[in-house]
Amino acid sequence: MKGFNKYDFKEDLSEAISEFLTDSDFKDDEVDDEVYDFICQHVDNQVIYYSECWNICREFQVNDFEIESTGEYATNISELAYHTLFDYAMEDLGNLIELNK
């Protein structure tokens, strides 16, 4: 069973954003919102499967159900994995957008 790798995820996300921006025709003031929505959708696709959610949480060594960015507690593993992965993806959002403009 192959585990989740956060570095591979970040690389795949960067490539996906690059393709998304290359194939799009957004105005400069729309790019941030469109990329944000794209990241939400990309992360959502990663947490479809219950087993993958556990792999994501293991990779990030999440040891409780507290969502760091909100201080609230996730009600299930899918929610915890989503927020963990989303926060990780958003760490470098500015860099990802600048690299792909």
N, C-alpha and C positions, 0 to 999 in steps of 0.2 A: 504494500500500500504506500503510495507516494504521498508525502506530507505537503503541506503548504509552505511556500518559501516567499517571505516578504520582499526579498530583493528581486526575485523573478517577477513578482506582482508589480513592483514599482517600475521595472523595465518594460513590462508589457503595457502598463498604463501609459507610460511616456510615449511608447510607439503608437498606441491607440489614439492618444490625444493628437499626436503629430499627423496621423492619417486623417483624423476627424477635422482638424483645422485646414489641412491641405485640400480636402474635398469640400470644404464649406466656403461660403461667401458672406461671412459676418462682417459687420462694421466694427471698428475698434472698440466702441463702447458696449458692444454686445458680447465680445469674446469671453470675458470673465464669467458672465451668467451662463453662457452656453457650455463652457468647459465645466463649470460647477455642476450643471445638470447632467452632463456626460459622465462625470465622475460618480455622481449618485447612481446612475444607471449601471455603470461598470461595477461598482461595489455591490449593488443589489444582485447582479448576475453571479457574483462570487459566493453569495450566501444562500443560494437556492437550496443546496443539499445540506441536510442536517449534519452529516458526517464531516463535510467540509467546514462547517462552522466550528466544530470541535478542533479541527486541524488548525484553523486560523487562530483560535484562542490559545492553543498550545504553542504555536509559533511565536506569539507575542507574550507568552508567559502570563496571561491574564489569570489571576488566582482568586478573583471574586467577581461578583456580577455588577460591581460599580462601574458606571460609564465615566471615565476620567473627565471628559469635556463638559459634562453636565452635572456631575455629582449625584445623579440619580442612579437607581438600580435597574438593570435590564430585567425583564420578566421572563426571558427565555434565551437560549443559547444563540439563536439567530439574531436577535436584537443586539446582544453583546458583541457578536462577531461583526455585524454591520457597523456599529459605532467604532469598534476598535480599528477596523480596516479603513473606514471613512476618515477617521482622525489621522491615521498614518498617511493616507493619500493626500490629505489637505496640508500636511506639514510643508510640502514642497510645491504647492499649487502655483505660487508666483514664479518659481524657477521653471516649472514645467511649461507654463504659458510662454514665458520669455524665450525659452529654448526652441519653442515650436512656432514662433511667429514668423 
